[in-house]
């Protein structure tokens, strides 16, 4: 699948045969010097110093000691990724291309333990939020943009101090960041929950769903975000397009404090509503508006 030549040796990522090392000191008579069968399918290879880095599809990144080309030995690996398809090493960092995820950067030397920080950025419904820039700061500065799954991952130097912070225009995240002091082990499930921010000029807004509509079969809900101008009770009533009352709720709110009322897309009889456009009447505490909610199953 790929070859990288360093000095008198060609390092070949030979698919299901793993890493094959060819002596090319005499180009007219190349000869196999050694090989190491990797667990999966060797797609790409990059050799530097005493190590060859192999992108081994769903077995991730394999680190192979090639100080003795006749007898290469695996020194380590990292396989908590999707399919690894490409690899490059430069200035102490290892860059690995991951299918459907992006670029994974390991900022440690081959003799150091693999420490990672990973998690998901999701809506409250559990659907991933794409296009979120997750930034790593501290002893290393890296950035990762999430795909549709919302997954992110960083490879980090050992025992450093780090902060991970998500950012996307028009969104707020909880928690705002994660902070680590003298990181000594990998951190998984470092998840963030994102919601669309309510504009200061809008006293109420309906949000929910990963694609601009709500799919209750996936556990999504419609959330009515409120920023009342006065304290009091707010009543939310949901109607069909034909004017039939579907659901209602009342909540006491405080002036200038953001609040919310959640509709799970069930009617008064506790049955899931049909797909369609619903009218949402929000009245009280200085608010009197009608909004629309799209429900698609």
C-alpha positions, 0 to 999 in steps of 0.5 A: 500500500505504501513505501518509505525509503530511509538510507539503505532500506525501504519500509513497505506497508504491505497490507495483510503482510504488515511491515516488510523491510527491504534492503535496497543498498543495491537497487538492482538486487533488492532483498528482504531484510526482515518483516513484522506482521501487524494485527490488521491491514498496513495502509501506510508507513513512516520511518524515522530514527529507530522507529517505523510508524504504521497506520494499521487500519482498525488496529490503529497506530503501531510503533515498531522498533527497527534498530535491527532491520532483520528483526523488527519488534513492536514497541507500542500501539494506540488503537482507540481510534477509527480506521488509521489510513495514513501516518507522518512524523515530524519534530517529535509529533506523529500525525495519523489520518483517521477515517471519518474522524480527521487528524490525530496528533500524538505529541510524545516520543516513542519511548513515552506512554500514550496519553490521550484526552477524548470525548464527545460534544453532543446535544442533550438528546445525545446526537453529536454536534459537528463543526465544534472546534475543541482546543487544547492549551497548556503544555501543548497547543492543538485543535480538533474540529468534530465531525457529525458524531461529535467525537474528539481526541488529543494525543498529549505529552506526559505529565503536563498541565492542560485545558480542553475547551469547545467553541462554536459560534451561537452555542454554549457548552457545559462544562465550559472546559476540562482542566488537568494538572500533571496529567498522568493517565489517559482521560476518556469520556470527557464529554460536553453538552452543547445548546444553541445560545439564546440571543439577548434580543429574543425573549423566547426561542425553541431549540432541539434536534440535531438537524433543526427539527425534533425527532422524538423516536431518537429521544430528542425533545423541544426546549422552549428557552425563555428570558422573561422581562418580568417575574411571574408565571409562563404558560406554554401551549402546543397546538396542531396546525388545525388549532387542537390543543396537544399539550400545555405546561406552566412554570414560574420564572424570574425576571432577566434569568434564563429558564426553559420548559421542555416538551417531550413531543407527547400529547396530553394522553401521553402518546407520541405526537405525529410528524408535522408543524406545531404551533407553540403559544408562550404567554406570561411574564412579559412574553406573548408569542407564537413559535413553530416546532417541526416534529419529524419521525 
